[in-house]
Amino acid sequence: MTCKPSLSDRQSQGSWIFRLLLRIRRVFAWLGPVLILALGVGGAACAFLAWERKSPLFGAVALLAFGCALLIAILWSEYDWWLFKLGPRDGLDIPIE
């Protein structure tokens, strides 16, 4: 006789990235937009300083901030898709008729 795994057994499956995304889901839902906005404003400020002082260091920091904001925006907007793609593959209950 086989027994179906309990919910706690199912949650422990998957990659470490999947488990991390599950743990930070509620926090990231609120913190994601704040991080995107802060990195965007910081990137704009560094871009202005790079233009004003003609400093390539500020330009590099601005590009890094804009890149991080873009990556966080992609992760935040498609969070459920990432959970599906990184989740466990065994025993998916997808009815195909």
Backbone as a printed PyTorch tensor [residue, N CA C, xyz], in Angstrom:
tensor([[[  0.8550,  -1.1670,   0.0000],
         [  0.0000,   0.0000,   0.0000],
         [  0.9080,   1.2400,   0.0000]],

        [[  0.6470,   2.1270,  -0.9240],
         [  1.4430,   3.3570,  -0.9770],
         [  0.6580,   4.5050,  -0.3640]],

        [[  1.3830,   5.4080,   0.1530],
         [  0.7700,   6.5560,   0.8090],
         [  1.1980,   7.8150,   0.0610]],

        [[  0.2650,   8.7040,  -0.1750],
         [  0.6060,   9.9500,  -0.8540],
         [  1.4170,  10.8400,   0.0820]],

        [[  2.3880,  11.5730,  -0.4730],
         [  3.1880,  12.4460,   0.3970],
         [  2.3470,  13.5950,   0.9380]],

        [[  2.6910,  13.9890,   2.1460],
         [  1.9760,  15.1140,   2.7420],
         [  2.4600,  16.4140,   2.1190]],

        [[  1.8140,  17.5030,   2.4530],
         [  2.1500,  18.7930,   1.8800],
         [  3.5660,  19.2130,   2.2520]],

        [[  4.0090,  18.9250,   3.4680],
         [  5.3570,  19.3070,   3.8790],
         [  6.4090,  18.5370,   3.0880]],

        [[  6.1100,  17.2850,   2.7020],
         [  7.0530,  16.5250,   1.8870],
         [  7.1450,  17.1070,   0.4820]],

        [[  6.0310,  17.5590,  -0.0250],
         [  6.0350,  18.1330,  -1.3690],
         [  6.7560,  19.4680,  -1.4140]],

        [[  6.6730,  20.2570,  -0.3580],
         [  7.3100,  21.5580,  -0.3610],
         [  8.8280,  21.4470,  -0.2940]],

        [[  9.3420,  20.3540,   0.2290],
         [ 10.7810,  20.2200,   0.3330],
         [ 11.4180,  19.7970,  -0.9790]],

        [[ 10.6200,  19.4670,  -1.9880],
         [ 11.1540,  19.0660,  -3.2710],
         [ 11.4880,  20.2990,  -4.0980]],

        [[ 12.2420,  20.0930,  -5.1370],
         [ 12.5940,  21.1820,  -6.0310],
         [ 13.9980,  21.6860,  -5.7570]],

        [[ 14.4510,  22.5800,  -6.6020],
         [ 15.7990,  23.1130,  -6.4710],
         [ 15.8800,  24.0920,  -5.3020]],

        [[ 17.0870,  24.4590,  -4.9420],
         [ 17.2700,  25.3980,  -3.8290],
         [ 16.7510,  26.7790,  -4.2080]],

        [[ 16.8070,  27.1260,  -5.4850],
         [ 16.2720,  28.4220,  -5.9210],
         [ 14.7560,  28.4310,  -5.7690]],

        [[ 14.1150,  27.3030,  -6.1120],
         [ 12.6700,  27.1840,  -5.9620],
         [ 12.2580,  27.3280,  -4.5010]],

        [[ 12.9780,  26.6440,  -3.6060],
         [ 12.6520,  26.7400,  -2.1790],
         [ 12.8780,  28.1530,  -1.6520]],

        [[ 13.9300,  28.8200,  -2.1270],
         [ 14.1850,  30.2060,  -1.7220],
         [ 13.0740,  31.1290,  -2.2090]],

        [[ 12.6450,  30.9650,  -3.4540],
         [ 11.5610,  31.7900,  -3.9950],
         [ 10.2560,  31.5660,  -3.2340]],

        [[ 10.0150,  30.3340,  -2.8010],
         [  8.8120,  30.0800,  -2.0050],
         [  8.8660,  30.7790,  -0.6600]],

        [[ 10.0480,  30.8160,  -0.0550],
         [ 10.1700,  31.4400,   1.2640],
         [ 10.0580,  32.9550,   1.2200]],

        [[ 10.5720,  33.5820,   0.1630],
         [ 10.5660,  35.0480,   0.1220],
         [  9.3930,  35.6110,  -0.6570]],

        [[  8.4320,  34.7750,  -1.0100],
         [  7.3380,  35.2060,  -1.8730],
         [  6.5530,  36.3930,  -1.3080]],

        [[  6.1280,  36.3140,  -0.0610],
         [  5.3160,  37.3930,   0.5250],
         [  6.1180,  38.6700,   0.7020]],

        [[  7.3630,  38.5350,   1.1300],
         [  8.2070,  39.7130,   1.3280],
         [  8.5320,  40.3600,  -0.0150]],

        [[  8.8420,  39.5390,  -1.0100],
         [  9.2320,  40.0600,  -2.3160],
         [  8.0660,  40.7260,  -3.0400]],

        [[  6.8480,  40.2820,  -2.7540],
         [  5.6840,  40.9060,  -3.3830],
         [  5.5720,  42.3810,  -2.9920]],

        [[  5.9530,  42.7170,  -1.7610],
         [  5.9170,  44.1090,  -1.3020],
         [  7.2490,  44.8190,  -1.5240]],

        [[  8.3490,  44.1090,  -1.3560],
         [  9.6590,  44.7290,  -1.4300],
         [ 10.1550,  44.8990,  -2.8620]],

        [[  9.6640,  44.0810,  -3.7810],
         [ 10.1000,  44.1520,  -5.1750],
         [  9.9040,  45.5180,  -5.8170]],

        [[  8.6930,  46.0790,  -5.7890],
         [  8.4950,  47.3990,  -6.3960],
         [  9.3160,  48.5070,  -5.7240]],

        [[  9.5070,  48.3900,  -4.4230],
         [ 10.3120,  49.3900,  -3.7150],
         [ 11.7690,  49.3160,  -4.1720]],

        [[ 12.2900,  48.0960,  -4.3140],
         [ 13.6550,  47.9370,  -4.8140],
         [ 13.8070,  48.4370,  -6.2470]],

        [[ 12.8270,  48.1560,  -7.0750],
         [ 12.8730,  48.6110,  -8.4690],
         [ 12.8910,  50.1340,  -8.5300]],

        [[ 12.0300,  50.7540,  -7.7480],
         [ 11.9780,  52.2120,  -7.7240],
         [ 13.2640,  52.8140,  -7.1760]],

        [[ 13.7860,  52.2480,  -6.0850],
         [ 15.0150,  52.7800,  -5.4860],
         [ 16.2030,  52.6320,  -6.4370]],

        [[ 16.3190,  51.4820,  -7.0860],
         [ 17.4180,  51.2970,  -8.0310],
         [ 17.2600,  52.1840,  -9.2640]],

        [[ 16.0250,  52.4100,  -9.6980],
         [ 15.8010,  53.3060, -10.8350],
         [ 16.1660,  54.7470, -10.5110]],

        [[ 15.7610,  55.2170,  -9.3410],
         [ 16.0940,  56.5820,  -8.9270],
         [ 17.5940,  56.7090,  -8.6970]],

        [[ 18.2020,  55.7100,  -8.0590],
         [ 19.6500,  55.7320,  -7.8570],
         [ 20.4160,  55.6960,  -9.1650]],

        [[ 19.9360,  54.9140, -10.1060],
         [ 20.5680,  54.8700, -11.4270],
         [ 20.4490,  56.1900, -12.1660]],

        [[ 19.2840,  56.8300, -12.0400],
         [ 19.1060,  58.1320, -12.6840],
         [ 20.0120,  59.1810, -12.0500]],

        [[ 20.1590,  59.1210, -10.7220],
         [ 21.0500,  60.0670, -10.0390],
         [ 22.4990,  59.8440, -10.4550]],

        [[ 22.9160,  58.6010, -10.5510],
         [ 24.2870,  58.3150, -10.9860],
         [ 24.5050,  58.6920, -12.4440]],

        [[ 23.4800,  58.5070, -13.2730],
         [ 23.6060,  58.9200, -14.6700],
         [ 23.7510,  60.4380, -14.7720]],

        [[ 23.0090,  61.1700, -13.9640],
         [ 23.1430,  62.6170, -13.9520],
         [ 24.5400,  63.0420, -13.4880]],

        [[ 25.0270,  62.3930, -12.4240],
         [ 26.3730,  62.7180, -11.9430],
         [ 27.4370,  62.3560, -12.9700]],

        [[ 27.2520,  61.2590, -13.6830],
         [ 28.2010,  60.8840, -14.7360],
         [ 28.2110,  61.9180, -15.8490]],

        [[ 27.0440,  62.4420, -16.1850],
         [ 26.9690,  63.4580, -17.2370],
         [ 27.5480,  64.7870, -16.7510]],

        [[ 27.2440,  65.1540, -15.5130],
         [ 27.6880,  66.4390, -14.9870],
         [ 29.1970,  66.4670, -14.7310]],

        [[ 29.7300,  65.4240, -14.1360],
         [ 31.1540,  65.3870, -13.7770],
         [ 32.0140,  64.6940, -14.8330]],

        [[ 31.3720,  64.1380, -15.8500],
         [ 32.0430,  63.3860, -16.9140],
         [ 32.9120,  62.2650, -16.3240]],

        [[ 32.3000,  61.5210, -15.4160],
         [ 32.9830,  60.4340, -14.7170],
         [ 32.4620,  59.0870, -15.2160]],

        [[ 33.3460,  58.2450, -15.7500],
         [ 32.8860,  56.9260, -16.2050],
         [ 32.4980,  55.9940, -15.0550]],

        [[ 33.0220,  56.2620, -13.8630],
         [ 32.6650,  55.4270, -12.7150],
         [ 31.1810,  55.5680, -12.3780]],

        [[ 30.6820,  56.7830, -12.3540],
         [ 29.2580,  56.9900, -12.0970],
         [ 28.4030,  56.3970, -13.2320]],

        [[ 28.9030,  56.4580, -14.4430],
         [ 28.1840,  55.8540, -15.5640],
         [ 28.0750,  54.3470, -15.4260]],

        [[ 29.1650,  53.7150, -14.9750],
         [ 29.1420,  52.2650, -14.7740],
         [ 28.1810,  51.8890, -13.6450]],

        [[ 28.1790,  52.6820, -12.5690],
         [ 27.2630,  52.4130, -11.4570],
         [ 25.8110,  52.6050, -11.9080]],

        [[ 25.5700,  53.6120, -12.7460],
         [ 24.2140,  53.8350, -13.2620],
         [ 23.7510,  52.6580, -14.1110]],

        [[ 24.6230,  52.1550, -14.9770],
         [ 24.2540,  50.9900, -15.7980],
         [ 24.0060,  49.7600, -14.9300]],

        [[ 24.8210,  49.5770, -13.8990],
         [ 24.6230,  48.4540, -12.9910],
         [ 23.2940,  48.5740, -12.2470]],

        [[ 22.9600,  49.7750, -11.7890],
         [ 21.6960,  49.9770, -11.0720],
         [ 20.4980,  49.7460, -11.9910]],

        [[ 20.5730,  50.2580, -13.2310],
         [ 19.4700,  50.0430, -14.1740],
         [ 19.3430,  48.5690, -14.5360]],

        [[ 20.4700,  47.8690, -14.6800],
         [ 20.4270,  46.4390, -14.9850],
         [ 19.8100,  45.6320, -13.8580]],

        [[ 20.2000,  45.9520, -12.6220],
         [ 19.6120,  45.2540, -11.4640],
         [ 18.1170,  45.5420, -11.3500]],

        [[ 17.7230,  46.7880, -11.5990],
         [ 16.3000,  47.1330, -11.5560],
         [ 15.5210,  46.3610, -12.6190]],

        [[ 16.1050,  46.2120, -13.7920],
         [ 15.4480,  45.4620, -14.8590],
         [ 15.2960,  43.9860, -14.4870]],

        [[ 16.3530,  43.3840, -13.9460],
         [ 16.2770,  41.9750, -13.5520],
         [ 15.2600,  41.7400, -12.4370]],

        [[ 15.2250,  42.6430, -11.4700],
         [ 14.2460,  42.5110, -10.3830],
         [ 12.8310,  42.7100, -10.9160]],

        [[ 12.6600,  43.6250, -11.8710],
         [ 11.3320,  43.8400, -12.4650],
         [ 10.8620,  42.6010, -13.2230]],

        [[ 11.7700,  41.9520, -13.9390],
         [ 11.4040,  40.7260, -14.6580],
         [ 11.0390,  39.6230, -13.6700]],

        [[ 11.8410,  39.4700, -12.6180],
         [ 11.5380,  38.4460, -11.6070],
         [ 10.2190,  38.7400, -10.9090]],

        [[  9.9830,  40.0010, -10.5600],
         [  8.7660,  40.3670,  -9.8270],
         [  7.5150,  40.1910, -10.6910]],

        [[  7.5940,  40.5750, -11.9560],
         [  6.3970,  40.5150, -12.8020],
         [  6.0470,  39.0880, -13.2160]],

        [[  7.0330,  38.2150, -13.3060],
         [  6.7960,  36.8360, -13.7450],
         [  7.1210,  35.8310, -12.6450]],

        [[  6.8030,  36.1760, -11.4100],
         [  7.1760,  35.3520, -10.2600],
         [  6.5620,  33.9620, -10.3210]],

        [[  5.2910,  33.8640, -10.6650],
         [  4.6320,  32.5620, -10.7240],
         [  5.2120,  31.6860, -11.8320]],

        [[  5.6030,  32.3050, -12.9420],
         [  6.2110,  31.5420, -14.0300],
         [  7.5380,  30.9420, -13.5770]],

        [[  8.3450,  31.7320, -12.8460],
         [  9.6190,  31.2200, -12.3350],
         [  9.3870,  30.0810, -11.3490]],

        [[  8.3680,  30.2020, -10.5060],
         [  8.0620,  29.1130,  -9.5750],
         [  7.6760,  27.8490, -10.3280]],

        [[  6.9060,  27.9960, -11.4010],
         [  6.5020,  26.8290, -12.1880],
         [  7.7080,  26.1950, -12.8750]],

        [[  8.5680,  27.0170, -13.4650],
         [  9.7120,  26.4920, -14.1990],
         [ 10.7530,  25.8550, -13.2790]],

        [[ 10.9440,  26.3930, -12.0960],
         [ 11.9650,  25.8710, -11.1860],
         [ 11.4330,  24.8140, -10.2320]],

        [[ 10.1360,  24.5810, -10.2620],
         [  9.5240,  23.6300,  -9.3360],
         [  9.8350,  22.1930,  -9.6820]],

        [[  9.4340,  21.2780,  -8.8020],
         [  9.6950,  19.8610,  -9.0480],
         [  8.9250,  19.3640, -10.2620]],

        [[  9.5300,  18.4560, -10.9820],
         [  8.9210,  17.9250, -12.2100],
         [  8.1110,  16.6620, -11.9750]],

        [[  8.3530,  15.9780, -10.8940],
         [  7.6720,  14.6970, -10.6510],
         [  6.2660,  14.9200, -10.1290]],

        [[  5.3390,  14.2190, -10.7030],
         [  3.9770,  14.1980, -10.1880],
         [  3.1930,  15.4730, -10.3980]],

        [[  3.3910,  16.1670, -11.5220],
         [  2.5820,  17.3420, -11.7990],
         [  1.1640,  16.9100, -12.1320]],

        [[  0.2050,  17.5660, -11.5570],
         [ -1.1990,  17.2370, -11.8320],
         [ -1.7410,  18.1960, -12.8760]],

        [[ -1.3770,  17.9530, -14.1130],
         [ -1.8700,  18.7740, -15.2210],
         [ -2.7880,  17.8870, -16.0600]],

        [[ -4.0960,  18.1340, -15.9920],
         [ -5.0070,  17.2940, -16.7680],
         [ -4.9320,  17.6390, -18.2590]],

        [[ -4.6020,  16.6420, -19.0510],
         [ -4.5360,  16.8190, -20.5120],
         [ -5.5880,  15.9160, -21.1120]],

        [[ -6.5330,  16.5300, -21.7910],
         [ -7.6020,  15.7360, -22.3910],
         [ -7.6360,  15.9500, -23.8850]]])
